[in-house]
């Protein structure tokens, strides 16, 4: 039985499943050697507060009322 446990621990020659591919992907290598991956995470971190602020402004009660009034006027023009 000890041999079976060791056989499970070694990596597959070719990872067939998606989770096995993700587990064997060399994330550390790409983060250290590729500017694209490094700046992707920086860009996500910088853009999250910006998108949060836009979302808060777009869903504010004042903006919703303004949007409803604009749509009401537009509907009145067409009828």
PDB file with one MODEL, atoms N, CA, C and O in Angstrom:
MODEL        1
ATOM      1  N   UNK A   1       0.805  -1.187   0.000  1.00  0.00           N
ATOM      2  CA  UNK A   1       0.000   0.000   0.000  1.00  0.00           C
ATOM      3  C   UNK A   1       0.854   1.259   0.000  1.00  0.00           C
ATOM      4  O   UNK A   1       0.416   2.284  -0.524  1.00  0.00           O
ATOM      5  N   UNK A   2       2.032   1.224   0.556  1.00  0.00           N
ATOM      6  CA  UNK A   2       2.889   2.398   0.591  1.00  0.00           C
ATOM      7  C   UNK A   2       3.255   2.839  -0.823  1.00  0.00           C
ATOM      8  O   UNK A   2       3.368   4.037  -1.082  1.00  0.00           O
ATOM      9  N   UNK A   3       3.439   1.897  -1.734  1.00  0.00           N
ATOM     10  CA  UNK A   3       3.779   2.240  -3.115  1.00  0.00           C
ATOM     11  C   UNK A   3       2.632   2.973  -3.800  1.00  0.00           C
ATOM     12  O   UNK A   3       2.868   3.866  -4.613  1.00  0.00           O
ATOM     13  N   UNK A   4       1.408   2.609  -3.485  1.00  0.00           N
ATOM     14  CA  UNK A   4       0.264   3.283  -4.086  1.00  0.00           C
ATOM     15  C   UNK A   4       0.186   4.742  -3.648  1.00  0.00           C
ATOM     16  O   UNK A   4      -0.145   5.608  -4.457  1.00  0.00           O
ATOM     17  N   UNK A   5       0.480   5.024  -2.401  1.00  0.00           N
ATOM     18  CA  UNK A   5       0.452   6.398  -1.904  1.00  0.00           C
ATOM     19  C   UNK A   5       1.539   7.232  -2.572  1.00  0.00           C
ATOM     20  O   UNK A   5       1.312   8.400  -2.888  1.00  0.00           O
ATOM     21  N   UNK A   6       2.699   6.657  -2.788  1.00  0.00           N
ATOM     22  CA  UNK A   6       3.775   7.375  -3.461  1.00  0.00           C
ATOM     23  C   UNK A   6       3.427   7.613  -4.924  1.00  0.00           C
ATOM     24  O   UNK A   6       3.758   8.668  -5.466  1.00  0.00           O
ATOM     25  N   UNK A   7       2.776   6.671  -5.568  1.00  0.00           N
ATOM     26  CA  UNK A   7       2.418   6.810  -6.967  1.00  0.00           C
ATOM     27  C   UNK A   7       1.417   7.944  -7.157  1.00  0.00           C
ATOM     28  O   UNK A   7       1.440   8.615  -8.189  1.00  0.00           O
ATOM     29  N   UNK A   8       0.555   8.165  -6.202  1.00  0.00           N
ATOM     30  CA  UNK A   8      -0.437   9.228  -6.300  1.00  0.00           C
ATOM     31  C   UNK A   8       0.237  10.596  -6.148  1.00  0.00           C
ATOM     32  O   UNK A   8      -0.218  11.569  -6.749  1.00  0.00           O
ATOM     33  N   UNK A   9       1.281  10.684  -5.379  1.00  0.00           N
ATOM     34  CA  UNK A   9       1.933  11.952  -5.094  1.00  0.00           C
ATOM     35  C   UNK A   9       2.738  12.499  -6.275  1.00  0.00           C
ATOM     36  O   UNK A   9       2.957  13.708  -6.351  1.00  0.00           O
ATOM     37  N   UNK A  10       3.173  11.659  -7.177  1.00  0.00           N
ATOM     38  CA  UNK A  10       3.993  12.162  -8.293  1.00  0.00           C
ATOM     39  C   UNK A  10       3.105  12.805  -9.355  1.00  0.00           C
ATOM     40  O   UNK A  10       1.965  12.382  -9.548  1.00  0.00           O
ATOM     41  N   UNK A  11       3.622  13.825 -10.044  1.00  0.00           N
ATOM     42  CA  UNK A  11       2.803  14.519 -11.033  1.00  0.00           C
ATOM     43  C   UNK A  11       2.537  13.648 -12.268  1.00  0.00           C
ATOM     44  O   UNK A  11       3.325  12.769 -12.617  1.00  0.00           O
ATOM     45  N   UNK A  12       1.418  13.919 -12.900  1.00  0.00           N
ATOM     46  CA  UNK A  12       1.065  13.178 -14.109  1.00  0.00           C
ATOM     47  C   UNK A  12       1.992  13.572 -15.245  1.00  0.00           C
ATOM     48  O   UNK A  12       2.520  14.684 -15.253  1.00  0.00           O
ATOM     49  N   UNK A  13       2.199  12.671 -16.213  1.00  0.00           N
ATOM     50  CA  UNK A  13       3.007  13.009 -17.382  1.00  0.00           C
ATOM     51  C   UNK A  13       2.296  14.077 -18.199  1.00  0.00           C
ATOM     52  O   UNK A  13       2.926  15.016 -18.685  1.00  0.00           O
ATOM     53  N   UNK A  14       1.001  13.934 -18.348  1.00  0.00           N
ATOM     54  CA  UNK A  14       0.195  14.957 -18.991  1.00  0.00           C
ATOM     55  C   UNK A  14      -1.051  15.186 -18.141  1.00  0.00           C
ATOM     56  O   UNK A  14      -1.816  14.249 -17.918  1.00  0.00           O
ATOM     57  N   UNK A  15      -1.271  16.403 -17.665  1.00  0.00           N
ATOM     58  CA  UNK A  15      -2.453  16.666 -16.828  1.00  0.00           C
ATOM     59  C   UNK A  15      -3.716  16.748 -17.695  1.00  0.00           C
ATOM     60  O   UNK A  15      -3.867  17.675 -18.491  1.00  0.00           O
ATOM     61  N   UNK A  16      -4.596  15.799 -17.541  1.00  0.00           N
ATOM     62  CA  UNK A  16      -5.793  15.731 -18.380  1.00  0.00           C
ATOM     63  C   UNK A  16      -6.901  16.652 -17.887  1.00  0.00           C
ATOM     64  O   UNK A  16      -7.611  17.239 -18.704  1.00  0.00           O
ATOM     65  N   UNK A  17      -7.067  16.793 -16.606  1.00  0.00           N
ATOM     66  CA  UNK A  17      -8.167  17.587 -16.082  1.00  0.00           C
ATOM     67  C   UNK A  17      -7.743  19.049 -15.936  1.00  0.00           C
ATOM     68  O   UNK A  17      -6.556  19.361 -15.843  1.00  0.00           O
ATOM     69  N   UNK A  18      -8.732  19.927 -15.919  1.00  0.00           N
ATOM     70  CA  UNK A  18      -8.455  21.356 -15.786  1.00  0.00           C
ATOM     71  C   UNK A  18      -7.770  21.661 -14.457  1.00  0.00           C
ATOM     72  O   UNK A  18      -6.825  22.449 -14.405  1.00  0.00           O
ATOM     73  N   UNK A  19      -8.253  21.029 -13.378  1.00  0.00           N
ATOM     74  CA  UNK A  19      -7.648  21.291 -12.066  1.00  0.00           C
ATOM     75  C   UNK A  19      -6.201  20.813 -12.021  1.00  0.00           C
ATOM     76  O   UNK A  19      -5.368  21.443 -11.368  1.00  0.00           O
ATOM     77  N   UNK A  20      -5.886  19.717 -12.700  1.00  0.00           N
ATOM     78  CA  UNK A  20      -4.503  19.240 -12.739  1.00  0.00           C
ATOM     79  C   UNK A  20      -3.624  20.207 -13.538  1.00  0.00           C
ATOM     80  O   UNK A  20      -2.463  20.428 -13.193  1.00  0.00           O
ATOM     81  N   UNK A  21      -4.182  20.777 -14.600  1.00  0.00           N
ATOM     82  CA  UNK A  21      -3.428  21.763 -15.381  1.00  0.00           C
ATOM     83  C   UNK A  21      -3.155  23.021 -14.562  1.00  0.00           C
ATOM     84  O   UNK A  21      -2.054  23.570 -14.612  1.00  0.00           O
ATOM     85  N   UNK A  22      -4.150  23.473 -13.813  1.00  0.00           N
ATOM     86  CA  UNK A  22      -3.968  24.651 -12.963  1.00  0.00           C
ATOM     87  C   UNK A  22      -2.939  24.366 -11.876  1.00  0.00           C
ATOM     88  O   UNK A  22      -2.102  25.215 -11.567  1.00  0.00           O
ATOM     89  N   UNK A  23      -3.003  23.163 -11.295  1.00  0.00           N
ATOM     90  CA  UNK A  23      -2.076  22.805 -10.218  1.00  0.00           C
ATOM     91  C   UNK A  23      -0.632  22.753 -10.717  1.00  0.00           C
ATOM     92  O   UNK A  23       0.290  23.058  -9.960  1.00  0.00           O
ATOM     93  N   UNK A  24      -0.425  22.376 -11.968  1.00  0.00           N
ATOM     94  CA  UNK A  24       0.936  22.257 -12.490  1.00  0.00           C
ATOM     95  C   UNK A  24       1.413  23.503 -13.233  1.00  0.00           C
ATOM     96  O   UNK A  24       2.552  23.536 -13.699  1.00  0.00           O
ATOM     97  N   UNK A  25       0.574  24.520 -13.352  1.00  0.00           N
ATOM     98  CA  UNK A  25       0.972  25.735 -14.060  1.00  0.00           C
ATOM     99  C   UNK A  25       2.042  26.465 -13.249  1.00  0.00           C
ATOM    100  O   UNK A  25       1.895  26.626 -12.038  1.00  0.00           O
ATOM    101  N   UNK A  26       3.112  26.906 -13.901  1.00  0.00           N
ATOM    102  CA  UNK A  26       4.213  27.566 -13.172  1.00  0.00           C
ATOM    103  C   UNK A  26       3.927  29.050 -12.884  1.00  0.00           C
ATOM    104  O   UNK A  26       4.525  29.931 -13.502  1.00  0.00           O
ATOM    105  N   UNK A  27       3.019  29.316 -11.952  1.00  0.00           N
ATOM    106  CA  UNK A  27       2.631  30.691 -11.641  1.00  0.00           C
ATOM    107  C   UNK A  27       3.816  31.537 -11.200  1.00  0.00           C
ATOM    108  O   UNK A  27       3.964  32.675 -11.645  1.00  0.00           O
ATOM    109  N   UNK A  28       4.652  31.000 -10.339  1.00  0.00           N
ATOM    110  CA  UNK A  28       5.781  31.770  -9.806  1.00  0.00           C
ATOM    111  C   UNK A  28       6.736  32.186 -10.923  1.00  0.00           C
ATOM    112  O   UNK A  28       7.236  33.310 -10.923  1.00  0.00           O
ATOM    113  N   UNK A  29       6.990  31.293 -11.866  1.00  0.00           N
ATOM    114  CA  UNK A  29       7.876  31.610 -12.986  1.00  0.00           C
ATOM    115  C   UNK A  29       7.318  32.766 -13.803  1.00  0.00           C
ATOM    116  O   UNK A  29       8.046  33.701 -14.134  1.00  0.00           O
ATOM    117  N   UNK A  30       6.024  32.707 -14.130  1.00  0.00           N
ATOM    118  CA  UNK A  30       5.419  33.759 -14.939  1.00  0.00           C
ATOM    119  C   UNK A  30       5.359  35.087 -14.193  1.00  0.00           C
ATOM    120  O   UNK A  30       5.573  36.137 -14.799  1.00  0.00           O
ATOM    121  N   UNK A  31       5.075  35.067 -12.898  1.00  0.00           N
ATOM    122  CA  UNK A  31       5.045  36.311 -12.133  1.00  0.00           C
ATOM    123  C   UNK A  31       6.429  36.955 -12.053  1.00  0.00           C
ATOM    124  O   UNK A  31       6.549  38.181 -12.064  1.00  0.00           O
ATOM    125  N   UNK A  32       7.462  36.134 -11.975  1.00  0.00           N
ATOM    126  CA  UNK A  32       8.826  36.670 -11.876  1.00  0.00           C
ATOM    127  C   UNK A  32       9.400  37.095 -13.221  1.00  0.00           C
ATOM    128  O   UNK A  32      10.242  37.992 -13.268  1.00  0.00           O
ATOM    129  N   UNK A  33       8.967  36.472 -14.315  1.00  0.00           N
ATOM    130  CA  UNK A  33       9.624  36.690 -15.607  1.00  0.00           C
ATOM    131  C   UNK A  33       8.759  37.346 -16.670  1.00  0.00           C
ATOM    132  O   UNK A  33       9.255  37.607 -17.767  1.00  0.00           O
ATOM    133  N   UNK A  34       7.517  37.620 -16.404  1.00  0.00           N
ATOM    134  CA  UNK A  34       6.653  38.215 -17.412  1.00  0.00           C
ATOM    135  C   UNK A  34       6.023  39.491 -16.865  1.00  0.00           C
ATOM    136  O   UNK A  34       5.337  39.465 -15.844  1.00  0.00           O
ATOM    137  N   UNK A  35       6.261  40.603 -17.550  1.00  0.00           N
ATOM    138  CA  UNK A  35       5.709  41.879 -17.104  1.00  0.00           C
ATOM    139  C   UNK A  35       4.192  41.871 -17.204  1.00  0.00           C
ATOM    140  O   UNK A  35       3.527  42.548 -16.419  1.00  0.00           O
ATOM    141  N   UNK A  36       3.630  41.129 -18.140  1.00  0.00           N
ATOM    142  CA  UNK A  36       2.191  41.128 -18.357  1.00  0.00           C
ATOM    143  C   UNK A  36       1.435  40.624 -17.137  1.00  0.00           C
ATOM    144  O   UNK A  36       0.450  41.239 -16.728  1.00  0.00           O
ATOM    145  N   UNK A  37       1.873  39.526 -16.554  1.00  0.00           N
ATOM    146  CA  UNK A  37       1.204  38.974 -15.375  1.00  0.00           C
ATOM    147  C   UNK A  37       1.368  39.893 -14.174  1.00  0.00           C
ATOM    148  O   UNK A  37       0.430  40.088 -13.400  1.00  0.00           O
ATOM    149  N   UNK A  38       2.554  40.453 -14.020  1.00  0.00           N
ATOM    150  CA  UNK A  38       2.813  41.321 -12.884  1.00  0.00           C
ATOM    151  C   UNK A  38       1.924  42.562 -12.930  1.00  0.00           C
ATOM    152  O   UNK A  38       1.303  42.920 -11.929  1.00  0.00           O
ATOM    153  N   UNK A  39       1.861  43.217 -14.088  1.00  0.00           N
ATOM    154  CA  UNK A  39       1.076  44.438 -14.198  1.00  0.00           C
ATOM    155  C   UNK A  39      -0.421  44.155 -14.253  1.00  0.00           C
ATOM    156  O   UNK A  39      -1.222  45.044 -13.967  1.00  0.00           O
ATOM    157  N   UNK A  40      -0.812  42.943 -14.613  1.00  0.00           N
ATOM    158  CA  UNK A  40      -2.229  42.583 -14.577  1.00  0.00           C
ATOM    159  C   UNK A  40      -2.756  42.679 -13.151  1.00  0.00           C
ATOM    160  O   UNK A  40      -3.814  43.265 -12.920  1.00  0.00           O
ATOM    161  N   UNK A  41      -2.040  42.117 -12.206  1.00  0.00           N
ATOM    162  CA  UNK A  41      -2.477  42.153 -10.815  1.00  0.00           C
ATOM    163  C   UNK A  41      -2.430  43.575 -10.255  1.00  0.00           C
ATOM    164  O   UNK A  41      -3.284  43.948  -9.451  1.00  0.00           O
ATOM    165  N   UNK A  42      -1.452  44.364 -10.666  1.00  0.00           N
ATOM    166  CA  UNK A  42      -1.387  45.755 -10.236  1.00  0.00           C
ATOM    167  C   UNK A  42      -2.581  46.530 -10.804  1.00  0.00           C
ATOM    168  O   UNK A  42      -3.205  47.317 -10.093  1.00  0.00           O
ATOM    169  N   UNK A  43      -2.896  46.308 -12.072  1.00  0.00           N
ATOM    170  CA  UNK A  43      -4.012  47.007 -12.715  1.00  0.00           C
ATOM    171  C   UNK A  43      -5.346  46.633 -12.082  1.00  0.00           C
ATOM    172  O   UNK A  43      -6.211  47.490 -11.908  1.00  0.00           O
ATOM    173  N   UNK A  44      -5.516  45.369 -11.740  1.00  0.00           N
ATOM    174  CA  UNK A  44      -6.756  44.953 -11.075  1.00  0.00           C
ATOM    175  C   UNK A  44      -6.878  45.640  -9.726  1.00  0.00           C
ATOM    176  O   UNK A  44      -7.954  46.124  -9.372  1.00  0.00           O
ATOM    177  N   UNK A  45      -5.795  45.688  -8.975  1.00  0.00           N
ATOM    178  CA  UNK A  45      -5.818  46.333  -7.667  1.00  0.00           C
ATOM    179  C   UNK A  45      -6.114  47.826  -7.747  1.00  0.00           C
ATOM    180  O   UNK A  45      -6.795  48.371  -6.878  1.00  0.00           O
ATOM    181  N   UNK A  46      -5.607  48.488  -8.779  1.00  0.00           N
ATOM    182  CA  UNK A  46      -5.845  49.923  -8.930  1.00  0.00           C
ATOM    183  C   UNK A  46      -7.257  50.193  -9.449  1.00  0.00           C
ATOM    184  O   UNK A  46      -7.877  51.179  -9.051  1.00  0.00           O
ATOM    185  N   UNK A  47      -7.774  49.335 -10.329  1.00  0.00           N
ATOM    186  CA  UNK A  47      -9.064  49.612 -10.962  1.00  0.00           C
ATOM    187  C   UNK A  47     -10.263  49.234 -10.094  1.00  0.00           C
ATOM    188  O   UNK A  47     -11.347  49.779 -10.302  1.00  0.00           O
ATOM    189  N   UNK A  48     -10.114  48.339  -9.148  1.00  0.00           N
ATOM    190  CA  UNK A  48     -11.254  47.945  -8.305  1.00  0.00           C
ATOM    191  C   UNK A  48     -11.856  49.142  -7.566  1.00  0.00           C
ATOM    192  O   UNK A  48     -13.079  49.281  -7.584  1.00  0.00           O
ATOM    193  N   UNK A  49     -11.078  50.016  -6.917  1.00  0.00           N
ATOM    194  CA  UNK A  49     -11.706  51.175  -6.260  1.00  0.00           C
ATOM    195  C   UNK A  49     -12.379  52.126  -7.254  1.00  0.00           C
ATOM    196  O   UNK A  49     -13.401  52.734  -6.934  1.00  0.00           O
ATOM    197  N   UNK A  50     -11.816  52.255  -8.441  1.00  0.00           N
ATOM    198  CA  UNK A  50     -12.413  53.139  -9.452  1.00  0.00           C
ATOM    199  C   UNK A  50     -13.766  52.595  -9.891  1.00  0.00           C
ATOM    200  O   UNK A  50     -14.741  53.344  -9.952  1.00  0.00           O
ATOM    201  N   UNK A  51     -13.839  51.297 -10.197  1.00  0.00           N
ATOM    202  CA  UNK A  51     -15.106  50.695 -10.606  1.00  0.00           C
ATOM    203  C   UNK A  51     -16.115  50.694  -9.463  1.00  0.00           C
ATOM    204  O   UNK A  51     -17.316  50.822  -9.702  1.00  0.00           O
ATOM    205  N   UNK A  52     -15.649  50.553  -8.239  1.00  0.00           N
ATOM    206  CA  UNK A  52     -16.548  50.610  -7.081  1.00  0.00           C
ATOM    207  C   UNK A  52     -17.186  51.993  -6.978  1.00  0.00           C
ATOM    208  O   UNK A  52     -18.388  52.109  -6.739  1.00  0.00           O
ATOM    209  N   UNK A  53     -16.389  53.031  -7.156  1.00  0.00           N
ATOM    210  CA  UNK A  53     -16.903  54.399  -7.089  1.00  0.00           C
ATOM    211  C   UNK A  53     -17.903  54.656  -8.216  1.00  0.00           C
ATOM    212  O   UNK A  53     -18.943  55.272  -7.981  1.00  0.00           O
ATOM    213  N   UNK A  54     -17.614  54.202  -9.421  1.00  0.00           N
ATOM    214  CA  UNK A  54     -18.540  54.354 -10.546  1.00  0.00           C
ATOM    215  C   UNK A  54     -19.848  53.630 -10.256  1.00  0.00           C
ATOM    216  O   UNK A  54     -20.925  54.156 -10.533  1.00  0.00           O
ATOM    217  N   UNK A  55     -19.760  52.436  -9.703  1.00  0.00           N
ATOM    218  CA  UNK A  55     -20.946  51.654  -9.371  1.00  0.00           C
ATOM    219  C   UNK A  55     -21.796  52.368  -8.319  1.00  0.00           C
ATOM    220  O   UNK A  55     -23.021  52.413  -8.436  1.00  0.00           O
ATOM    221  N   UNK A  56     -21.149  52.923  -7.296  1.00  0.00           N
ATOM    222  CA  UNK A  56     -21.889  53.648  -6.254  1.00  0.00           C
ATOM    223  C   UNK A  56     -22.587  54.879  -6.837  1.00  0.00           C
ATOM    224  O   UNK A  56     -23.729  55.165  -6.479  1.00  0.00           O
ATOM    225  N   UNK A  57     -21.912  55.611  -7.730  1.00  0.00           N
ATOM    226  CA  UNK A  57     -22.513  56.787  -8.337  1.00  0.00           C
ATOM    227  C   UNK A  57     -23.665  56.413  -9.271  1.00  0.00           C
ATOM    228  O   UNK A  57     -24.692  57.091  -9.288  1.00  0.00           O
ATOM    229  N   UNK A  58     -23.503  55.352 -10.038  1.00  0.00           N
ATOM    230  CA  UNK A  58     -24.537  54.939 -10.986  1.00  0.00           C
ATOM    231  C   UNK A  58     -25.780  54.425 -10.273  1.00  0.00           C
ATOM    232  O   UNK A  58     -26.885  54.593 -10.789  1.00  0.00           O
ATOM    233  N   UNK A  59     -25.637  53.811  -9.118  1.00  0.00           N
ATOM    234  CA  UNK A  59     -26.782  53.249  -8.392  1.00  0.00           C
ATOM    235  C   UNK A  59     -27.265  54.129  -7.252  1.00  0.00           C
ATOM    236  O   UNK A  59     -28.013  53.668  -6.390  1.00  0.00           O
ATOM    237  N   UNK A  60     -26.850  55.380  -7.236  1.00  0.00           N
ATOM    238  CA  UNK A  60     -27.317  56.276  -6.181  1.00  0.00           C
ATOM    239  C   UNK A  60     -28.788  56.608  -6.422  1.00  0.00           C
ATOM    240  O   UNK A  60     -29.236  56.615  -7.568  1.00  0.00           O
ATOM    241  N   UNK A  61     -29.544  56.881  -5.361  1.00  0.00           N
ATOM    242  CA  UNK A  61     -30.969  57.207  -5.529  1.00  0.00           C
ATOM    243  C   UNK A  61     -31.199  58.432  -6.420  1.00  0.00           C
ATOM    244  O   UNK A  61     -32.157  58.457  -7.192  1.00  0.00           O
ATOM    245  N   UNK A  62     -30.339  59.441  -6.325  1.00  0.00           N
ATOM    246  CA  UNK A  62     -30.489  60.634  -7.159  1.00  0.00           C
ATOM    247  C   UNK A  62     -30.326  60.295  -8.641  1.00  0.00           C
ATOM    248  O   UNK A  62     -31.076  60.795  -9.480  1.00  0.00           O
ATOM    249  N   UNK A  63     -29.354  59.452  -8.961  1.00  0.00           N
ATOM    250  CA  UNK A  63     -29.132  59.078 -10.347  1.00  0.00           C
ATOM    251  C   UNK A  63     -30.271  58.200 -10.867  1.00  0.00           C
ATOM    252  O   UNK A  63     -30.673  58.328 -12.023  1.00  0.00           O
ATOM    253  N   UNK A  64     -30.787  57.318 -10.026  1.00  0.00           N
ATOM    254  CA  UNK A  64     -31.915  56.481 -10.443  1.00  0.00           C
ATOM    255  C   UNK A  64     -33.144  57.333 -10.732  1.00  0.00           C
ATOM    256  O   UNK A  64     -33.865  57.074 -11.696  1.00  0.00           O
ATOM    257  N   UNK A  65     -33.389  58.354  -9.901  1.00  0.00           N
ATOM    258  CA  UNK A  65     -34.528  59.248 -10.133  1.00  0.00           C
ATOM    259  C   UNK A  65     -34.337  60.043 -11.423  1.00  0.00           C
ATOM    260  O   UNK A  65     -35.277  60.210 -12.200  1.00  0.00           O
ATOM    261  N   UNK A  66     -33.121  60.530 -11.646  1.00  0.00           N
ATOM    262  CA  UNK A  66     -32.821  61.276 -12.873  1.00  0.00           C
ATOM    263  C   UNK A  66     -33.027  60.393 -14.098  1.00  0.00           C
ATOM    264  O   UNK A  66     -33.584  60.843 -15.099  1.00  0.00           O
ATOM    265  N   UNK A  67     -32.586  59.149 -14.027  1.00  0.00           N
ATOM    266  CA  UNK A  67     -32.720  58.204 -15.137  1.00  0.00           C
ATOM    267  C   UNK A  67     -34.199  57.891 -15.403  1.00  0.00           C
ATOM    268  O   UNK A  67     -34.620  57.824 -16.558  1.00  0.00           O
ATOM    269  N   UNK A  68     -34.986  57.700 -14.333  1.00  0.00           N
ATOM    270  CA  UNK A  68     -36.410  57.413 -14.499  1.00  0.00           C
ATOM    271  C   UNK A  68     -37.117  58.606 -15.136  1.00  0.00           C
ATOM    272  O   UNK A  68     -37.986  58.420 -15.988  1.00  0.00           O
ATOM    273  N   UNK A  69     -36.762  59.824 -14.739  1.00  0.00           N
ATOM    274  CA  UNK A  69     -37.364  61.028 -15.321  1.00  0.00           C
ATOM    275  C   UNK A  69     -37.001  61.157 -16.797  1.00  0.00           C
ATOM    276  O   UNK A  69     -37.844  61.519 -17.618  1.00  0.00           O
ATOM    277  N   UNK A  70     -35.761  60.863 -17.127  1.00  0.00           N
ATOM    278  CA  UNK A  70     -35.318  60.926 -18.509  1.00  0.00           C
ATOM    279  C   UNK A  70     -36.086  59.906 -19.366  1.00  0.00           C
ATOM    280  O   UNK A  70     -36.510  60.218 -20.479  1.00  0.00           O
ATOM    281  N   UNK A  71     -36.257  58.703 -18.843  1.00  0.00           N
ATOM    282  CA  UNK A  71     -37.002  57.670 -19.572  1.00  0.00           C
ATOM    283  C   UNK A  71     -38.489  58.033 -19.683  1.00  0.00           C
ATOM    284  O   UNK A  71     -39.123  57.736 -20.695  1.00  0.00           O
ATOM    285  N   UNK A  72     -39.047  58.675 -18.644  1.00  0.00           N
ATOM    286  CA  UNK A  72     -40.442  59.085 -18.680  1.00  0.00           C
ATOM    287  C   UNK A  72     -40.657  60.130 -19.768  1.00  0.00           C
ATOM    288  O   UNK A  72     -41.632  60.051 -20.515  1.00  0.00           O
ATOM    289  N   UNK A  73     -39.750  61.118 -19.867  1.00  0.00           N
ATOM    290  CA  UNK A  73     -39.843  62.146 -20.905  1.00  0.00           C
ATOM    291  C   UNK A  73     -39.703  61.535 -22.299  1.00  0.00           C
ATOM    292  O   UNK A  73     -40.413  61.913 -23.231  1.00  0.00           O
ATOM    293  N   UNK A  74     -38.782  60.590 -22.423  1.00  0.00           N
ATOM    294  CA  UNK A  74     -38.575  59.932 -23.710  1.00  0.00           C
ATOM    295  C   UNK A  74     -39.816  59.161 -24.131  1.00  0.00           C
ATOM    296  O   UNK A  74     -40.200  59.190 -25.301  1.00  0.00           O
ATOM    297  N   UNK A  75     -40.443  58.475 -23.191  1.00  0.00           N
ATOM    298  CA  UNK A  75     -41.662  57.727 -23.491  1.00  0.00           C
ATOM    299  C   UNK A  75     -42.801  58.672 -23.850  1.00  0.00           C
ATOM    300  O   UNK A  75     -43.609  58.358 -24.724  1.00  0.00           O
ATOM    301  N   UNK A  76     -42.878  59.841 -23.178  1.00  0.00           N
ATOM    302  CA  UNK A  76     -43.926  60.806 -23.469  1.00  0.00           C
ATOM    303  C   UNK A  76     -43.774  61.395 -24.859  1.00  0.00           C
ATOM    304  O   UNK A  76     -44.772  61.686 -25.518  1.00  0.00           O
ATOM    305  N   UNK A  77     -42.545  61.577 -25.317  1.00  0.00           N
ATOM    306  CA  UNK A  77     -42.295  62.121 -26.668  1.00  0.00           C
ATOM    307  C   UNK A  77     -42.753  61.145 -27.743  1.00  0.00           C
ATOM    308  O   UNK A  77     -43.235  61.568 -28.793  1.00  0.00           O
ATOM    309  N   UNK A  78     -42.613  59.883 -27.503  1.00  0.00           N
ATOM    310  CA  UNK A  78     -42.962  58.876 -28.512  1.00  0.00           C
ATOM    311  C   UNK A  78     -44.452  58.594 -28.564  1.00  0.00           C
ATOM    312  O   UNK A  78     -44.917  57.986 -29.528  1.00  0.00           O
ATOM    313  N   UNK A  79     -45.214  59.010 -27.570  1.00  0.00           N
ATOM    314  CA  UNK A  79     -46.660  58.727 -27.563  1.00  0.00           C
ATOM    315  C   UNK A  79     -47.458  59.935 -27.885  1.00  0.00           C
ATOM    316  O   UNK A  79     -48.687  59.871 -27.922  1.00  0.00           O
TER     317      UNK A  79
ENDMDL
END
